[in-house]
Amino acid sequence: MTAHGPSQAAARRRDRRVYLRAHPLLFALLAATRGRPVRRFGRTVLVHDAAAYREALTRLPLDRTAAGTTGGAARAALTGGAGEAGGVLFDQEGGAHRDGRRGLAVGLGAAGVEELRAVWRPLLVHRLAPLARGGEVDLVELARELSGTVVCALLGSRAEPRAVATAAAEAAAASVRDHLPGPPRPGGKSAAVRTADRLRVLLRPGPATGAATGSDAGTDACSGSGSGSGSGSGSGSGDEALRAMLAVAAVNTTVAALPRAVAWCADAELWEDAADARLRPVLAGELLRVTAASPLLPRVTAADGSVGGCPVRGGDRLLLVARHAAEAHRRDPDARRPAAPDAAQLVFGAGPHACPGARLARAQLADVLEELAPYRPVVTRARVDRRAALPGWRSLKVRAGA
């Protein structure tokens, strides 16, 4: 276990607030059960151990359309439960899943990410300029515009980036609320479908939609100019549900991860490493590991088997605790002595269930850290988002440090 220094301890305390304010009971349950690698409660199995986590994602058959899972929630909201042809990636199996991921590789591979960087870097320079004048910047607002801009470029959409980000966040939040344990919420299912429909309409190819309030950089990004993935081929499919799912995933993970990572960097005073071109990519990976944008992966088994030596039956619910598997709860970010690459990767899943946007996430955060490092910003105000699908800040404001 890392011996937390005063700065790292302060960073960890602040970051813990996103769990304690938004999901206090769930966080308490995970903390209380993490002493054992795998623990069963009735038909629910909590998986904390890295080896068992990998085993569940790579060796155990999973029901990707079950209620309460990522795939089930996506299908119910984004296809209205109709199971449209093509699926939404997270609910696909076999060849359909491989084909979907192969299509994504075009826009999210090394070449695709480099093209997207040409879209987001001017936006970063423009939006962070107030720091040089002694002003404040809300990193949550920046993350929304950044993620919406990237989604528009990736899908070839002419929608306004912040409108896309808002719609994607609302769709995710409504879907998660409808699939949380407990009695059904009145109107929850219809609300999830309505918000998803708004996002699907917004992303349809055609004339620009949404209020045109973005910067010139954001508007240019939506036209796909300067990006080989901007023709819409980057998604690998013209299916509306798949396009919406990509937007939901990209926006919500970016808005959750980026402000939390920067807040940790500021509180732990890691700007010297962020300014170092050699250490910066490593630091970005370490910050993403400890903040774990998707800290918990809900899954359902499709057949009998075992996880970490614990027998499971088909239909059992798995709660795969990514933040514990990656040791985010006990090992501080350290660019000079980082966690092993396979451990850091666990916050993005494993095997065929690994997130295809991992390269994009690391590149975005590294570029944000590079632009911020000269200012050595400090956090001036932070408010937790209690309604978001993923643990994160509703507002996180920074200003240049001394």
C-alpha positions in Angstrom: 0.0 0.0 0.0 1.2 3.5 -0.8 2.2 5.6 2.1 0.1 8.7 1.4 2.0 12.0 1.7 0.0 15.1 2.9 -0.7 16.2 -0.7 -1.8 12.8 -1.9 -4.0 12.4 1.2 -5.7 15.7 0.4 -6.3 14.7 -3.2 -7.7 11.4 -2.1 -10.1 13.1 0.4 -11.4 15.4 -2.2 -11.9 12.6 -4.7 -13.7 10.4 -2.2 -16.4 13.1 -2.0 -17.8 12.1 -5.5 -18.7 8.7 -4.0 -19.8 9.8 -0.6 -22.1 12.6 -1.8 -23.6 10.7 -4.8 -23.6 7.0 -3.8 -22.8 6.8 -0.1 -24.5 3.4 0.5 -22.9 1.7 -2.5 -19.5 3.1 -1.6 -19.9 1.9 2.0 -20.8 -1.6 0.8 -17.8 -1.8 -1.6 -15.4 -0.5 1.1 -16.8 -3.0 3.7 -16.4 -6.0 1.4 -13.1 -5.4 -0.3 -11.2 -7.4 2.3 -12.1 -10.6 0.4 -11.3 -11.0 -3.4 -14.8 -12.4 -4.1 -17.9 -12.3 -1.9 -21.4 -13.6 -2.5 -24.6 -12.1 -1.2 -27.5 -14.3 -2.4 -27.4 -14.2 -6.3 -25.0 -11.2 -6.3 -21.3 -11.7 -6.4 -18.9 -8.8 -5.7 -15.5 -9.1 -7.4 -12.6 -7.0 -6.0 -9.5 -9.0 -7.0 -7.6 -8.2 -10.2 -7.2 -11.8 -11.2 -10.9 -12.6 -10.6 -12.0 -9.4 -12.4 -10.0 -10.5 -15.5 -11.4 -14.0 -15.3 -15.0 -12.7 -15.2 -14.4 -10.5 -18.3 -12.4 -12.9 -20.3 -13.4 -16.5 -19.4 -17.0 -16.4 -18.1 -19.9 -16.3 -20.5 -21.9 -13.0 -19.9 -25.4 -12.1 -20.7 -24.9 -8.8 -22.5 -28.7 -8.0 -22.7 -29.7 -8.7 -19.1 -31.5 -6.0 -17.1 -29.2 -4.0 -14.8 -26.2 -4.4 -17.0 -24.5 -1.8 -19.3 -25.7 -3.6 -22.4 -29.3 -4.1 -21.0 -29.6 -0.5 -20.0 -28.2 0.7 -23.4 -30.5 -1.5 -25.4 -33.6 -0.6 -23.4 -33.0 3.1 -23.7 -31.4 3.5 -27.1 -33.5 1.0 -29.0 -36.7 1.3 -26.9 -36.2 -2.3 -26.0 -36.9 -3.3 -29.6 -33.5 -4.9 -30.1 -32.8 -3.1 -33.4 -30.5 -4.8 -35.9 -26.9 -4.0 -35.2 -27.3 -3.5 -31.5 -25.5 -0.9 -29.5 -22.0 -2.5 -29.1 -22.4 -3.1 -25.4 -25.3 -5.6 -25.9 -23.6 -7.4 -28.9 -22.1 -10.9 -28.9 -19.7 -12.8 -31.1 -19.2 -11.6 -34.7 -21.4 -8.5 -34.3 -19.4 -7.4 -31.3 -16.1 -8.0 -33.1 -17.3 -6.1 -36.2 -18.4 -3.1 -34.1 -15.1 -2.9 -32.3 -13.2 -3.3 -35.6 -15.1 -0.3 -37.0 -14.3 1.7 -33.9 -10.6 0.9 -34.3 -10.5 3.2 -37.4 -11.5 6.3 -35.5 -10.0 5.4 -32.1 -6.7 3.9 -33.2 -3.4 5.7 -33.2 -4.0 7.5 -36.5 -7.6 8.4 -35.7 -6.7 9.8 -32.3 -3.9 12.0 -33.8 -6.4 13.4 -36.2 -8.8 14.1 -33.4 -6.1 15.9 -31.5 -5.9 18.5 -34.2 -9.6 19.2 -33.4 -9.4 19.4 -29.6 -6.1 21.1 -29.1 -7.2 24.6 -30.4 -10.3 24.3 -28.2 -8.1 23.7 -25.1 -5.9 26.7 -25.9 -9.0 28.9 -26.3 -10.9 27.7 -23.2 -7.9 27.8 -20.9 -6.8 31.3 -21.9 -8.6 33.0 -19.0 -6.1 31.4 -16.6 -3.4 33.6 -18.0 -5.4 36.7 -17.1 -6.1 35.6 -13.5 -9.5 34.2 -14.3 -11.2 30.9 -13.4 -12.0 27.9 -15.6 -14.7 25.4 -14.9 -13.2 22.1 -16.0 -16.6 20.3 -16.1 -17.8 22.8 -18.7 -14.5 22.3 -20.6 -14.9 18.5 -20.4 -18.4 18.7 -21.8 -17.4 20.8 -24.7 -14.3 18.7 -25.4 -16.2 15.5 -25.3 -19.1 16.8 -27.5 -16.6 18.2 -30.0 -14.8 14.8 -30.2 -18.1 13.0 -30.6 -19.2 15.3 -33.4 -15.9 14.9 -35.2 -15.9 11.1 -34.8 -19.4 10.7 -36.1 -19.4 13.4 -38.7 -22.3 15.3 -36.9 -22.9 19.0 -37.3 -24.7 19.2 -34.0 -23.5 21.8 -31.4 -21.0 20.0 -29.2 -22.3 21.2 -25.8 -25.9 20.2 -26.9 -24.6 16.7 -27.7 -22.8 16.5 -24.4 -25.9 17.6 -22.4 -28.2 15.2 -24.2 -25.7 12.3 -23.7 -25.4 13.1 -20.0 -29.2 13.2 -19.6 -29.6 9.9 -21.5 -27.1 8.2 -19.3 -28.4 9.5 -16.0 -32.0 8.5 -16.9 -30.9 5.1 -18.0 -28.9 4.4 -14.8 -31.7 5.7 -12.5 -34.1 3.3 -14.3 -31.8 0.3 -13.7 -30.7 0.9 -10.1 -31.7 -1.8 -7.6 -35.0 -1.3 -5.8 -38.6 -0.8 -6.7 -39.3 0.6 -10.2 -39.3 4.4 -10.4 -42.6 5.8 -11.8 -42.0 7.0 -15.4 -38.3 5.9 -15.3 -38.4 3.7 -18.4 -40.2 6.3 -20.5 -37.9 9.1 -19.3 -34.9 7.0 -20.3 -36.3 6.4 -23.8 -37.3 10.1 -24.2 -33.8 11.3 -23.4 -32.2 8.7 -25.7 -34.5 9.8 -28.5 -33.4 13.4 -28.2 -29.8 12.3 -28.5 -30.5 10.1 -31.5 -32.3 13.0 -33.3 -29.5 15.4 -32.4 -26.8 13.1 -33.9 -28.6 12.4 -37.2 -26.5 13.5 -40.2 -27.7 16.7 -41.8 -27.9 20.5 -41.1 -26.5 21.7 -37.8 -28.8 21.2 -34.8 -28.7 22.6 -31.3 -28.1 26.1 -30.2 -25.0 27.5 -31.9 -23.2 28.7 -28.8 -19.9 27.0 -29.2 -16.6 28.5 -30.1 -15.3 28.6 -33.6 -13.1 25.7 -32.8 -16.0 23.7 -31.6 -18.1 24.5 -34.6 -15.3 23.6 -37.0 -14.9 20.3 -35.2 -18.5 19.3 -35.8 -18.1 19.7 -39.6 -15.4 17.0 -39.4 -12.8 19.2 -41.1 -9.3 18.2 -40.5 -10.3 14.7 -39.3 -10.3 11.6 -41.4 -12.9 10.1 -39.0 -15.3 13.0 -39.5 -17.2 11.4 -42.4 -19.2 9.2 -40.0 -17.1 6.1 -40.9 -15.4 6.3 -37.6 -18.3 4.8 -35.8 -18.3 1.8 -38.1 -22.1 1.9 -38.5 -24.8 4.3 -39.6 -27.2 2.9 -37.0 -28.6 5.6 -34.8 -28.6 3.6 -31.7 -24.9 2.8 -32.1 -24.1 6.4 -32.7 -26.0 7.4 -29.6 -24.2 4.7 -27.5 -20.8 6.0 -28.6 -21.8 9.5 -27.6 -23.1 8.4 -24.2 -19.9 6.4 -23.5 -17.5 9.1 -24.7 -19.2 12.1 -23.1 -19.9 10.5 -19.7 -16.5 9.0 -19.1 -14.8 12.2 -20.2 -16.9 14.5 -18.0 -16.4 12.1 -15.1 -12.7 11.4 -15.5 -11.0 14.6 -16.7 -12.1 17.0 -13.9 -11.4 14.4 -11.2 -7.9 13.7 -12.6 -7.0 17.4 -12.8 -8.3 18.0 -9.3 -6.1 15.2 -8.0 -3.1 16.5 -9.9 -3.7 20.0 -8.4 -4.3 18.8 -4.8 -1.3 16.4 -4.9 0.9 19.1 -6.5 1.9 16.9 -9.4 2.4 19.7 -11.9 6.2 19.2 -12.2 5.5 15.7 -13.6 2.7 17.1 -15.8 5.2 19.6 -17.3 7.7 16.8 -18.2 7.0 15.5 -21.7 8.5 12.1 -20.7 6.5 11.6 -17.5 3.2 13.3 -18.7 1.8 10.2 -20.5 2.6 8.0 -17.6 1.0 10.5 -15.2 -2.2 10.6 -17.3 -2.5 6.8 -17.1 -1.9 6.8 -13.4 -4.5 9.5 -12.8 -7.1 7.6 -14.9 -6.3 4.5 -12.9 -6.9 6.1 -9.5 -10.0 8.1 -10.5 -11.5 5.1 -12.3 -14.3 6.9 -14.2 -16.4 3.6 -14.4 -15.6 2.3 -10.9 -18.2 -0.5 -11.0 -19.1 -2.8 -14.0 -22.5 -4.6 -13.5 -22.7 -7.8 -15.4 -24.9 -11.0 -15.4 -23.6 -14.5 -16.0 -24.9 -16.4 -19.0 -23.9 -19.9 -17.8 -22.5 -21.8 -14.8 -18.8 -21.3 -13.9 -16.6 -19.8 -11.3 -14.9 -16.5 -10.5 -11.9 -16.4 -8.2 -12.8 -19.9 -7.0 -16.3 -18.9 -6.2 -19.0 -21.0 -8.0 -21.5 -18.9 -10.0 -24.7 -19.9 -11.7 -26.2 -18.6 -14.9 -28.2 -15.5 -14.1 -26.1 -14.5 -11.1 -25.4 -10.8 -10.9 -21.7 -9.7 -10.9 -20.5 -6.4 -9.5 -17.0 -6.0 -10.9 -15.2 -3.4 -8.9 -12.8 -1.8 -11.4 -11.3 0.7 -8.9 -10.3 -2.1 -6.5 -9.0 -4.4 -9.2 -6.7 -1.5 -10.4 -5.8 -0.7 -6.7 -7.1 2.8 -7.0 -8.2 2.6 -3.4 -4.7 1.9 -2.0 -2.1 3.0 -4.5 -1.5 6.7 -5.2 -0.7 7.9 -8.7 3.1 8.0 -9.3 4.5 8.8 -12.7 8.0 7.8 -11.6 6.9 4.4 -10.1 3.7 3.6 -11.9 1.5 0.5 -11.5 2.1 -2.2 -14.0 0.4 -1.5 -17.4 -1.9 -4.5 -17.1 -3.1 -3.2 -13.7 -3.7 0.3 -15.0 -5.6 -1.1 -18.0 -8.2 -2.7 -15.7 -10.2 0.5 -15.3 -10.9 0.2 -19.1 -12.0 -3.5 -18.8 -10.2 -6.5 -20.1 -10.0 -8.8 -23.2 -12.9 -8.5 -25.6 -14.7 -6.3 -23.1 -11.9 -3.7 -22.9 -13.0 -0.1 -23.7 -11.9 0.9 -27.2 -11.6 4.5 -26.1 -8.7 4.0 -23.7 -6.1 5.5 -26.1 -8.3 8.5 -26.7 -8.9 9.0 -23.0 -5.1 9.0 -22.2 -4.3 11.3 -25.1 -7.0 13.8 -24.1 -5.9 13.9 -20.4 -2.2 14.2 -21.4 -3.0 17.2 -23.6 -5.1 18.8 -20.9 -2.3 18.4 -18.4 0.2 19.8 -20.8 -1.8 23.0 -21.3 -2.5 23.4 -17.6 1.0 22.7 -16.3 2.4 26.2 -16.9 -0.3 27.7 -14.7 0.0 25.1 -11.9 -3.7 25.6 -11.2 -5.4 25.2 -7.8 -9.0 24.2 -7.2 -11.1 27.1 -6.0 -14.5 25.4 -5.9 -15.9 21.9 -6.4 -19.5 20.7 -6.3 -20.5 17.0 -6.6 -22.9 15.9 -9.3 -25.5 13.8 -7.5 -27.5 12.9 -10.6 -24.8 11.9 -13.1 -24.4 8.3 -14.3 -20.8 8.2 -13.2 -19.2 9.6 -10.0 -18.0 13.1 -10.8 -18.2 16.9 -10.3 -21.0 19.1 -11.3 -18.6 22.0 -11.2 -14.9 22.1 -10.7 -13.3 25.6 -10.9 -9.5 26.3 -11.0 -7.3 29.3 -11.3 -3.6 29.7 -11.8 -1.5 29.0 -8.8 1.2 31.2 -7.3 
